Amino acid sequence: MADLNNYISNADSKVKLHEVRENVRKADVSELNELLKACDRELFDLRTQSVLEPLSNPMRVRHVRKLIARIKTELNAREQKAA
């Protein structure tokens, strides 16, 4: 399973935006699909947790959503390039 902490900042580590973009561009399609599944699961967990109790880091929801958009954009661009 993909480690989202390499793509999303948290209290322990800061991830620069250019590093995230570079990592997404370098990843192959299977890695991106695996990362997308992990992000979807993380977003689901965060939303569920937010209903039950306040999140310790509510900005993580936004970061995960943006990462999902970046991954989908990269997958779509590769698909368009291949066609």
Residue, then its C-alpha position, 0 to 999 in steps of 0.5 A: m500500500a502506498d504511503l500517503n505521508n510521502y505525498i501529504s504534509n503532516a505534523d511531523s514532516k512537511v512535503k513541498l508542493h514541487e516534490v509532490r508534483e514530481n513524485v506523481r509525474k515519476a510514478d508509473v500507472s500502476e503506482l498511481n492507481e494504487l495511490l488513488k485507491a489509498c487516497d480514496r480510502e483515506l478520504f473515506d476514513l477522514r470523513t467518517q472520523s469527522v462525523l464521529e469526532p473533531l479531526s486533529n488535522p482538518m486540513r488533511v481532508r483538503h490535501v487528500r482531495k487535492l492529491i486525488a485531483r493531481i493523480k487523476t489529472e496525471l492519469n488522464a494526461r497519460e491516457q490522452k497522450a497514448a491515444 
